[in-house]
Amino acid sequence: MNMDKIMKQAQKMQAQMASIQEELAKEQVEGSAGGGMVTVTANGQGDLVSVKIEPEVANDDVEMLEDLVLAAVNDALRKSRELAGNRMSKLTGGLGMPGLF
């Protein structure tokens, strides 16, 4: 393989990665805890988009609410990483390139 061909392939892959990143910013996943009492939405880039808390869970036990929010955030972020990993594996052909996600 000549160097020119390798460079063109690298540029193509870089453009595809940028496209995937744009798509991931638009996609959303939802994590929840407490049977849906706390719901957190994140985009495919791992940014939190929203937090919804049912009013009845916010009334008394602050410590429980904190635990539910933490669990829902972790659930949403895990799903976001899975989504991104799946998208990137399509690009890399499952090569498992470290450092991408």
Backbone as ProteinMPNN parsed JSONL, in Angstrom:
{"seq_chain_A": "MNMDKIMKQAQKMQAQMASIQEELAKEQVEGSAGGGMVTVTANGQGDLVSVKIEPEVANDDVEMLEDLVLAAVNDALRKSRELAGNRMSKLTGGLGMPGLF", "coords_chain_A": {"N_chain_A": [[0.849, -1.178, 0.0], [0.619, 2.164, -0.887], [1.824, 5.319, 0.415], [0.244, 7.551, -0.216], [-2.274, 6.46, -0.687], [-2.844, 5.442, 1.849], [-2.979, 7.819, 3.321], [-5.231, 9.014, 2.153], [-7.199, 7.182, 2.923], [-7.101, 7.538, 5.677], [-7.95, 10.196, 5.893], [-10.544, 9.904, 4.945], [-11.625, 8.252, 6.925], [-11.426, 9.976, 9.086], [-13.249, 11.982, 8.351], [-15.572, 10.473, 8.38], [-15.687, 9.84, 11.095], [-16.123, 12.381, 12.183], [-18.631, 12.878, 11.169], [-20.095, 10.868, 12.466], [-19.816, 11.755, 15.106], [-21.314, 14.119, 14.994], [-23.846, 13.018, 14.511], [-24.168, 11.551, 16.876], [-24.402, 13.603, 18.722], [-26.969, 14.405, 18.291], [-28.544, 12.23, 18.896], [-30.333, 10.573, 21.527], [-30.334, 9.022, 24.743], [-31.92, 7.357, 27.468], [-31.813, 7.187, 30.953], [-32.874, 5.64, 33.965], [-34.155, 5.489, 37.354], [-35.429, 4.052, 40.379], [-37.818, 2.919, 39.504], [-38.594, 4.613, 37.447], [-39.005, 6.986, 38.716], [-37.024, 8.876, 38.762], [-35.617, 10.266, 35.952], [-33.14, 10.511, 33.532], [-31.802, 12.128, 30.742], [-29.431, 11.743, 28.193], [-27.159, 12.764, 25.599], [-25.646, 11.177, 22.705], [-23.01, 11.823, 22.954], [-22.441, 11.854, 25.559], [-23.268, 14.007, 27.053], [-25.349, 15.433, 29.505], [-28.775, 15.992, 29.048], [-31.323, 16.374, 30.103], [-33.07, 16.262, 33.283], [-35.534, 14.607, 35.011], [-37.726, 14.581, 37.706], [-40.025, 12.918, 39.617], [-42.569, 14.492, 41.47], [-43.408, 13.361, 43.963], [-41.217, 11.925, 44.929], [-39.467, 13.821, 45.689], [-40.188, 14.941, 48.053], [-39.521, 14.118, 50.796], [-37.178, 12.388, 51.594], [-34.106, 13.306, 51.152], [-31.599, 12.116, 50.847], [-32.234, 9.655, 49.642], [-33.267, 10.613, 47.229], [-30.968, 11.787, 46.142], [-29.438, 9.461, 45.735], [-31.045, 8.166, 43.822], [-30.934, 9.99, 41.679], [-28.193, 9.901, 41.094], [-27.951, 7.186, 40.339], [-29.624, 7.138, 38.071], [-28.295, 8.953, 36.386], [-25.842, 7.617, 36.012], [-26.819, 5.352, 34.673], [-27.838, 6.512, 32.293], [-25.457, 7.598, 31.223], [-23.938, 5.282, 30.846], [-25.465, 4.024, 28.869], [-25.15, 5.928, 26.881], [-22.398, 5.721, 26.338], [-22.367, 3.108, 25.338], [-23.934, 3.424, 23.02], [-22.309, 5.211, 21.548], [-20.018, 3.625, 21.313], [-21.001, 1.5, 19.781], [-21.607, 2.829, 17.391], [-19.064, 3.724, 16.618], [-17.737, 1.299, 16.316], [-18.834, 0.355, 14.009], [-17.609, 1.977, 12.151], [-14.889, 1.388, 12.523], [-14.866, -1.241, 11.967], [-14.986, -3.069, 13.99], [-12.453, -3.263, 15.052], [-11.61, -2.468, 17.506], [-10.233, -0.098, 18.305], [-8.212, 1.423, 20.564], [-8.804, 4.232, 22.699], [-10.594, 5.626, 21.147], [-13.211, 5.468, 22.112]], "CA_chain_A": [[0.0, 0.0, 0.0], [1.466, 3.352, -0.913], [1.54, 6.327, 1.44], [-0.85, 8.405, -0.675], [-3.523, 5.72, -0.461], [-3.042, 5.392, 3.307], [-3.41, 9.158, 3.745], [-6.617, 9.202, 1.698], [-8.047, 6.365, 3.788], [-7.125, 8.188, 6.991], [-8.805, 11.375, 5.758], [-11.921, 9.416, 4.807], [-12.043, 7.786, 8.243], [-11.57, 11.166, 9.929], [-14.515, 12.61, 7.958], [-16.642, 9.609, 8.872], [-15.748, 10.011, 12.549], [-16.753, 13.682, 12.439], [-20.051, 12.693, 10.872], [-20.66, 10.065, 13.56], [-19.881, 12.633, 16.277], [-22.469, 14.998, 14.798], [-25.044, 12.195, 14.698], [-24.272, 11.213, 18.297], [-24.86, 14.79, 19.448], [-28.409, 14.522, 18.084], [-29.225, 11.06, 19.447], [-30.493, 10.625, 22.977], [-30.638, 7.814, 25.505], [-32.567, 7.693, 28.736], [-31.526, 6.34, 32.104], [-33.858, 5.893, 35.02], [-33.979, 4.8, 38.632], [-36.614, 4.105, 41.228], [-39.019, 2.597, 38.743], [-38.956, 5.758, 36.623], [-39.225, 8.177, 39.537], [-36.008, 9.819, 38.301], [-35.229, 9.961, 34.579], [-32.087, 11.388, 33.022], [-31.559, 11.976, 29.316], [-28.1, 12.15, 27.744], [-26.972, 12.557, 24.17], [-24.669, 10.156, 22.371], [-21.669, 12.276, 23.29], [-22.29, 11.786, 27.003], [-23.71, 15.23, 27.714], [-26.687, 15.335, 30.071], [-29.701, 16.885, 28.36], [-32.404, 16.727, 31.02], [-33.335, 15.466, 34.483], [-36.929, 14.707, 35.429], [-37.95, 13.972, 39.017], [-41.435, 12.9, 40.001], [-42.717, 15.314, 42.683], [-43.553, 12.615, 45.22], [-39.932, 11.439, 45.422], [-38.693, 14.968, 46.143], [-40.783, 15.512, 49.253], [-38.999, 13.847, 52.126], [-35.871, 11.774, 51.803], [-33.124, 13.909, 50.25], [-30.549, 11.138, 50.591], [-32.762, 8.707, 48.659], [-33.341, 11.328, 45.96], [-29.599, 11.886, 45.64], [-29.066, 8.132, 45.242], [-31.796, 7.905, 42.591], [-30.376, 10.844, 40.619], [-26.892, 9.333, 40.749], [-28.177, 5.93, 39.613], [-30.183, 7.458, 36.756], [-27.219, 9.573, 35.598], [-24.921, 6.551, 35.627], [-27.517, 4.531, 33.687], [-27.868, 7.256, 31.031], [-24.1, 7.708, 30.689], [-23.552, 3.946, 30.369], [-26.143, 3.827, 27.587], [-24.521, 6.844, 25.933], [-21.117, 5.116, 25.934], [-22.686, 1.954, 24.504], [-24.368, 3.952, 21.732], [-21.129, 5.725, 20.855], [-19.158, 2.481, 20.99], [-21.609, 0.772, 18.668], [-21.448, 3.631, 16.167], [-17.659, 3.737, 16.233], [-17.322, -0.034, 15.879], [-19.234, 0.238, 12.602], [-16.586, 2.672, 11.378], [-13.589, 0.722, 12.629], [-15.003, -2.636, 11.608], [-14.798, -3.893, 15.183], [-11.037, -3.429, 15.338], [-11.333, -2.148, 18.899], [-9.144, 0.875, 18.358], [-8.221, 2.063, 21.875], [-8.739, 5.677, 22.747], [-11.686, 6.263, 20.414], [-14.315, 5.539, 23.076]], "C_chain_A": [[0.895, 1.241, 0.0], [0.968, 4.392, 0.084], [0.361, 7.218, 1.055], [-2.206, 7.737, -0.412], [-3.851, 5.648, 1.032], [-3.555, 6.731, 3.819], [-4.861, 9.423, 3.343], [-7.584, 8.404, 2.566], [-8.182, 6.999, 5.176], [-8.028, 9.418, 6.958], [-10.274, 10.974, 5.667], [-12.454, 8.975, 6.177], [-12.268, 8.969, 9.182], [-12.89, 11.878, 9.621], [-15.69, 11.785, 8.455], [-16.795, 9.739, 10.386], [-16.42, 11.326, 12.913], [-18.254, 13.589, 12.202], [-20.748, 11.91, 11.985], [-20.806, 10.922, 14.813], [-21.078, 13.581, 16.176], [-23.774, 14.245, 15.027], [-25.252, 11.884, 16.174], [-24.77, 12.4, 19.121], [-26.375, 14.941, 19.353], [-29.195, 13.36, 18.689], [-29.277, 11.145, 20.959], [-30.808, 9.248, 23.538], [-31.187, 8.249, 26.854], [-32.167, 6.68, 29.799], [-32.536, 6.654, 33.186], [-33.521, 5.091, 36.263], [-35.278, 4.933, 39.418], [-37.895, 3.839, 40.464], [-39.506, 3.772, 37.906], [-39.234, 7.024, 37.411], [-38.219, 9.282, 39.191], [-35.565, 9.356, 36.917], [-34.228, 10.993, 34.104], [-31.892, 11.077, 31.542], [-30.174, 12.514, 28.989], [-28.031, 11.986, 26.234], [-25.875, 11.524, 23.947], [-23.229, 10.559, 22.618], [-21.439, 12.299, 24.802], [-22.648, 13.052, 27.739], [-25.114, 15.027, 28.258], [-27.57, 16.399, 29.433], [-30.832, 17.317, 29.285], [-32.45, 15.772, 32.204], [-34.786, 15.693, 34.853], [-37.103, 13.932, 36.732], [-39.437, 14.057, 39.329], [-41.576, 13.625, 41.344], [-42.776, 14.517, 43.979], [-42.23, 12.096, 45.768], [-39.103, 12.594, 45.995], [-39.154, 15.504, 47.49], [-39.984, 15.314, 50.532], [-37.52, 13.494, 52.185], [-34.851, 12.279, 50.779], [-32.039, 12.903, 49.889], [-30.998, 10.11, 49.551], [-32.823, 9.366, 47.282], [-31.955, 11.467, 45.335], [-29.143, 10.56, 45.043], [-29.762, 7.813, 43.919], [-31.256, 8.725, 41.424], [-29.034, 10.276, 40.155], [-27.052, 8.055, 39.926], [-28.709, 6.199, 38.206], [-29.126, 8.085, 35.845], [-26.252, 8.495, 35.12], [-25.529, 5.645, 34.559], [-27.518, 5.22, 32.321], [-26.478, 7.344, 30.41], [-23.583, 6.368, 30.174], [-24.177, 3.687, 29.006], [-25.554, 4.725, 26.507], [-23.194, 6.273, 25.434], [-21.342, 3.91, 25.024], [-23.091, 2.396, 23.1], [-23.167, 4.426, 20.921], [-20.203, 4.587, 20.44], [-19.687, 1.689, 19.817], [-21.421, 1.524, 17.357], [-19.994, 3.596, 15.682], [-17.196, 2.367, 15.752], [-17.751, -0.292, 14.438], [-18.177, 0.877, 11.704], [-15.278, 1.894, 11.371], [-13.662, -0.756, 12.268], [-14.744, -3.567, 12.771], [-13.338, -4.128, 15.526], [-10.68, -3.136, 16.77], [-10.184, -1.176, 19.05], [-9.191, 1.619, 19.691], [-8.144, 3.572, 21.751], [-9.855, 6.364, 21.976], [-12.879, 6.462, 21.318], [-14.14, 4.496, 24.12]], "O_chain_A": [[1.821, 1.344, 0.804], [-0.176, 4.339, 0.535], [-0.434, 7.597, 1.915], [-3.155, 8.383, 0.032], [-5.011, 5.78, 1.423], [-4.459, 6.777, 4.653], [-5.627, 9.996, 4.118], [-8.663, 8.89, 2.907], [-9.261, 6.987, 5.768], [-8.788, 9.654, 7.897], [-11.141, 11.629, 6.246], [-13.588, 9.287, 6.541], [-13.203, 8.957, 9.984], [-13.576, 12.329, 10.539], [-16.695, 12.338, 8.903], [-17.914, 9.747, 10.899], [-17.208, 11.376, 13.857], [-19.047, 14.16, 12.951], [-21.858, 12.253, 12.393], [-21.816, 10.825, 15.51], [-21.772, 13.816, 17.165], [-24.696, 14.763, 15.657], [-26.377, 11.944, 16.672], [-25.481, 12.216, 20.109], [-26.996, 15.538, 20.232], [-30.387, 13.497, 18.964], [-28.389, 11.711, 21.595], [-31.459, 8.425, 22.894], [-30.946, 9.365, 27.313], [-32.183, 5.472, 29.565], [-32.999, 7.787, 33.313], [-32.722, 4.154, 36.233], [-36.103, 5.806, 39.154], [-38.93, 4.449, 40.734], [-40.707, 3.913, 37.681], [-39.655, 8.03, 36.84], [-38.522, 10.469, 39.312], [-35.185, 8.2, 36.73], [-34.437, 12.196, 34.254], [-31.825, 9.915, 31.141], [-29.788, 13.592, 29.44], [-28.752, 11.173, 25.655], [-25.252, 11.056, 24.899], [-22.323, 9.734, 22.505], [-20.377, 12.711, 25.269], [-22.365, 13.173, 28.931], [-25.981, 14.507, 27.555], [-27.171, 17.555, 29.294], [-31.255, 18.473, 29.263], [-31.952, 14.648, 32.15], [-35.226, 16.834, 34.993], [-36.683, 12.781, 36.847], [-40.029, 15.137, 39.306], [-40.782, 13.393, 42.256], [-42.244, 14.96, 44.996], [-42.129, 11.847, 46.969], [-38.134, 12.355, 46.716], [-38.552, 16.442, 48.013], [-39.791, 16.269, 51.284], [-36.717, 14.227, 52.762], [-34.749, 11.742, 49.677], [-31.607, 12.847, 48.738], [-30.218, 9.738, 48.674], [-32.47, 8.744, 46.28], [-31.795, 11.282, 44.128], [-28.535, 10.533, 43.973], [-29.148, 7.26, 43.007], [-31.135, 8.218, 40.308], [-28.777, 10.185, 38.954], [-26.358, 7.869, 38.925], [-28.282, 5.549, 37.251], [-29.073, 7.773, 34.655], [-25.885, 8.469, 33.946], [-24.831, 5.217, 33.64], [-27.231, 4.585, 31.306], [-26.333, 7.182, 29.198], [-22.868, 6.323, 29.173], [-23.513, 3.194, 28.095], [-25.469, 4.326, 25.346], [-22.9, 6.334, 24.24], [-20.605, 3.708, 24.058], [-22.647, 1.817, 22.108], [-23.027, 4.083, 19.747], [-19.665, 4.593, 19.333], [-18.923, 1.253, 18.956], [-21.11, 0.921, 16.33], [-19.731, 3.457, 14.488], [-16.345, 2.283, 14.866], [-17.11, -1.065, 13.726], [-17.888, 0.369, 10.62], [-14.635, 1.758, 10.329], [-12.644, -1.447, 12.262], [-14.334, -4.712, 12.582], [-13.014, -5.092, 16.219], [-9.594, -3.492, 17.229], [-9.265, -1.407, 19.836], [-10.129, 2.381, 19.927], [-7.518, 4.116, 20.842], [-10.05, 7.57, 22.129], [-13.5, 7.524, 21.293], [-14.964, 4.387, 25.027]]}, "name": "protein", "num_of_chains": 1, "seq": "MNMDKIMKQAQKMQAQMASIQEELAKEQVEGSAGGGMVTVTANGQGDLVSVKIEPEVANDDVEMLEDLVLAAVNDALRKSRELAGNRMSKLTGGLGMPGLF"}
